[in-house]
Amino acid sequence: MSVNLKYVLFDGVYHQKLKPLTLTRPVSDLRIGIFKIREKWELALDAQVAIRTKDYLSKKFNSYLDECEIGICSSLLPNPQLCDAINSLKDNTIMMRDGKVLAICPLPKEDNQIKQNLSKYKVVQYISELNLIEKPMDIFKLNGQEITNDLNYLDKKNLQKTSYGTGNLIIGDHVYIEEGAIISGATLNSYDGPIYISKNVEIMEGSNIRGPFVALENSVIKMGAKIYGPTTIGPYCKIGGEISNVVFQGFSNKAHDGFIGNSVIGYWCNFGADTNSSNLKNNYGTVKSWSYESESLEDTGTQYCGLVAGDHSKSGINTMFNTGSVIGAFVNVFDGGFPPKFIPSFSWGNKDGFETYKFDKAIEVAKIVMNRRGVDLDEKTIEIYRSLFE
């Protein structure tokens, strides 16, 4: 990679804050709206953007450790005014807001001198509008706004197709459909927000969808699905039952009846028939959820919060997740009843107790699951998983 690279997204403190979603990837690899955070910045800046992440992720994700012209917080979502402010930064400056680092010019080399070097920088305050993802639930809370923002990077005039299927009811003027999508006997309502259907998506008959909504390439919405926005279905997902304000990162299945709401689901997850997540407490109070940063339950500040699930986690039929549940990577939950609100990675069990999911067995299953989608589980990824297990 060029030593003259201009922009680097750095994870900083937010990698810990956004677990379990970031257990297996950098912050900038998370999806919100249509695009991943790194993709948003590349579109907004019209430039290549590298990343700086944790050591155990560095080989797979090509972590950039040398000095660069501008470092940008990976949790920060771009907007035009913010991009202008970042590009206008003078040398030896840190841009902050409410005590949070937003950008650094230049971003020093990652070594044992970095704190000393940064201590010599001048601090400037950014006072205009911004969105910062500080905890996992911010992803579903900001998803509707980001769907609208991301659509500005697409050629919407060429996405209002009429040859994608028959028997559909299209409500509103903000339905955008890529070539190759197949939609039959569905209702798409864009009155509350835009709907974007990517290439090779299939929406089966009887599906009812309200925007804001995104379905990315090769995903399938199964018969009779009820989907409320703001919802994003990442690539290669299979979705059925009832969904409300959920972001599926990709390659995950919730193919059967059951409800999941106000949730963020990682990659390669699978939920058995009649899996349900509570998203509202009986007393209508704000929801507490597990924080990897404080290692305790913390108030999310929101009344609606369902499930946050790390990669490769699964539930058996009739699983019930309590309000504000958090499960790590490679969690396998089965049997009826409510399991604990927090389940660590590589746990296998039910409400009566959990045991450690054997690493070799977890990898064996992951290879089978990924091969079904034509994806090989490479050694660099296995080493990331091994780091989590150990």
N, C-alpha and C positions, 0 to 999 in steps of 0.2 A: 504494500500500500504506500502511496506517495507520502514523503515526509512533509509536503506542502499542503496536506489536507487542511481544509478550512474549518469544518464543523465536526465536533464529536459530542455525542449524547452520553452523559455520564450518569450512572445509577445513583451514586451517593447513598444517602440514608433511606431512599425510597425502595431499594431492593428488599430490605428487611420489612418495611411497612406493608408491602404489597404481597407478601407471602400469604397463602400457598401458591398463588399464581406465578410468582417469580422463583419458586424453588428450582425450576428446570429451565429458566430462560432469563434474559435481561429484561428490565422494565420496558425498554423501547420495542421489544418483540410482542408486547401485549396489544390486542386489538380493541378498539373502541370506535363505534360508528361503522364505517366501511373498512378503513385502513388500520394497519398497525401504526404505532406511534412513530417509529422510524420512517415509515412510508409517508406519513403526514408531513414530517419535516422536510423530507426530500422534495416533495411536491411544493411545499410552501416556499422553500429557499431556492428551488430549481438547481439543486446541487447534490453531489454525493455526500452522505452523512455516515460517519463511522460511529462505533460505540465503545464505551469503556465500562466494563462490568467486573463481576467477581472473578477471582482466580480460577475457581473450579469450572467456570463457564467459558473461560477465555479461549480455549482451543477451538471449540465448536463455533463460537460466535465471533472469532477474530477480534478480540479486545485490543483496542488501540491505546498504547501506553506512552507514546511519544508526545511531545508538545504539539499543540495545534493552535490555530488562530483564535478560535472561539469554542468554548465548551458550553453546552446547553443541558440543563437538568432534564433527564429522561422522562420525568413525570409531567413535564410542562407540555401543554397542547398549543400548537401554533395558531396565531391569528395575524393578519397583516400588520397591525400596529406594533405588536410584539416583535415580529420579524424585523421591522424597521428599527426598533430600539436596539435590538441585539446587533444588527449590522452597523449601528452607529457607535457602538462602544469603543472607547479609547483604550490604549494599552494600559495594562496593569490596573484593571477595573473589575470589580465584582458587582453585578446587578442583583439586588435583593428586593424582597417584598415581605413585610411582616416577619422578618428574621429568617426567611427562607432564601437560599441561594437559587437564583434563576439562570444566571449565565456568568461566565468567567472569560476575560480577554487579556492575554492568551491563557489557555488551559495548560498549566505546567506538565512536564513529564511526570508520570506516576513513579515516584521513588521516595526515599526517606527524607528528601528535602522539600517535598511538596507543601507541607504545612508552613514551613518557614518561608518559602517563596510567596505563598498566598497572604501571609501576615503583612507583607509590604504593599498590598494592593489597596487602592482607594475603593470605598463602597459608595454606590449610587443606588437610589431607590426608584423602583418602577411603580407608578401610581395608576396606570390605566387598567382596563379589564383584562383578566386572564383566567384560565382554568388549569388547575393543578390536581393531578390524581394523587391523593395522599393516603387512601385506603381502598381496599378492593371494591367496596360498595359505591365509590365515586364513579366506577366504570359504568354501572347500570344507571346511576343518577344523571350522568352527563351524556348518555348514549344518544338520546334524541337530538340534542344540540349538535353532537358530532356527526350524526347521519346527515343533517342539513348542511353542515360545513363541508363535509367530504364530497357531497354531490356537486359542489361548485368546481371540483377538479375533473368532472366527467362532462362529456358532450351530451347534455340532456336532450338536445333537439333530435339526435339520432337514436334515442332510446325509447321513443314512444311507439313501439311496434304494434302491429295489428294481426300478425300472422303466427302467433304463438300457441293458439288452441281455440277451442269452441266452448260455448255455453257459459262464458264468464260474465260476471257482473262487475264492471269497473265504476267506482264511485269517486268523483273528484278528478282533477287534472294533473296530479303529480305522481303518476305511476310510470316508472322507467324500467324497461325490460330489454335485456341484452339478446342478441341473436343466439338462437339455440335453446332458449328456455322453452319448456313445455308446460302449459297451464290449461287445465280443463275443468269446467264446472265449478270454478272458485269465485269467491267474492273478495275483491281488493278495494279497500276503502281508504283513500288518502286525505280525507277531510281533516283529520287530526295531525297529519304529518306525511311526508313523502314515502313512497315505496320503491325500492330498487331491487330488481331481480337480475342476478348475474347469469352468465352463459351456462348452459347445460343444467340449470336448476329444473327440477320437476315439482310442480304443485298439483297434487292429486285432487280429484273431484270432492266437493263438499267442504273444502277448506275455507275458513273465514279469517281474513287477515285485515287488521287495522294498523295503519302507520302511526308513527314512523317505524319502518320495517326494512330490513336488509336480509336477503338470502344470497350467499356467495356460491361460487362455482361448484357444480356437481352435488349440491345438497338436495335433499328430498323432503318435501312436506307431505305427510301421509294423509290418507283420506279422513275427512271430518275434523281436521285439526282446527283449534281455536287459538288464534295468536293475537295478542294485544301488544301494541308498541309502548315505549320504544324498545324494539327487540332486534338483535343481530344474530343471524344464523351463519356461523363461519363456514368455510369450505368443507365439503364432504361430510356433512352432518345429515342425520335422519331424525326428523322431528314429528311427533304426533301428540295427541291429547291437548291439554290447555297450557299455554305459555303466556306470561305477562311480564314485560320489561326484563328480559333475560339476554345476556351476551354469551353466546357459545363461541369460544375461541376458534374451534375447528376440529374436524375428525371425531366428533362425539355424537352419541345417539341417545335420544329420549323419544323412542319410536312408538310408545304405547300410551294408553290413557293414563291419566294422573296429572297433577298440577305442579308446575314450578314457576315461581314468581320472584321478581326483584332479586336476581341471582347472577352470578358469573361462574361459568363452567369452563374448565381448562380443556386441554387436548386429550383425545383418546379415552374419554369417559363413556360409561354406558349405564343407563338407568333401566332397571327391570320394570315390567308391567305394574301399573298402579303405584309407582313411586310418587310420593307427594312431599312438597316442602311447604311448611307454614311460613307465611311472610308477614303476619300481623298478630300481635299479642292479643289475648282476650280482653285485657284492660286498656288496649289502644295506646299503651305507652311506647316510648322509644325503645329500640331493640339493642340489647347487648350482644357483642360478638367477640370471638377470640382474636387477640392481637399477638402476632409473633414478636413484635417489638417489645411489649411489656410482659409477655407471657402470662396474660390474664384476660378476663372478660372486660371489655370496654364499651361504653355507651357509643353507639354509632351515630347518634344524633338524628336518626331517621326512624319514622314510624313503620316503614316497610322494609324488611330485609329478610331474604330467604336463605339461600345456600351459596357458599363459595367453595368450589371444589378444585383441587389440584389435579394435575395430569394423571391419567391412567387409573382413576378411581371409579368404583362400580357399586351399584346397589342391586340387591335381589328384589324379587317381586314383593309388593306391599310394604316397601320400606317407607318410613315416615321420618322426615328430617324436621327438627324443631326450628322455631324462628331464630334466625341469625346463626345457623350452623356453619362450621368451618371444618373441612376435611382436607388432609394433606394429599400428597401424591401416593399412588399405589395403595389406596385404602379400599378394602372390600367389605361392604356392609350387607348383611342378610338377616332374614327373619323379621317378624312384625315388631311393633312397638317402637318407641323413640330411642335411638342411640344417643350417646353423649353429644353435647353441642360442639365439642371439639374432639376430633379424632386425629392423632398424629399420623404421619406418613408410614407406610408399610405396616398398617394394622389390618387385622383380619378378624371379624367377629360380629357381635350383635349387642343388644341392650344388656345382655348378661355378662359381657366381658370381651376383651380382645387379646389376641396373641400376635406375635410378630410374623408378618408375611415373609417367608423365606425368599432371599434375594434371587436365587437361581430360578425358583418357580415364578416369581414376578416377571423376570426377564423372558422366560419361556412363553408366558401368556402374552406379554407385550409383543413379542415377535410374531405370534400367530395373529393377533389383532391387527397389527400394522401391515402384515403381508396380505391380508384380505383387501386392503386398500392400495396395494401395489407399492408400499413404502418399506424400505429396508431399515432395520434398527442398526445404525452404525456404531462402531466402537467408541467414538467420541461421546455419543449420547449415553451409551452404557456406562461410561466412566462418570458422567454427571450423576446418573442414577445411583452408582456405587458410592459416590461422595455423600449423597443424601442418606443412604442406608447406614453408612459407617458413622 
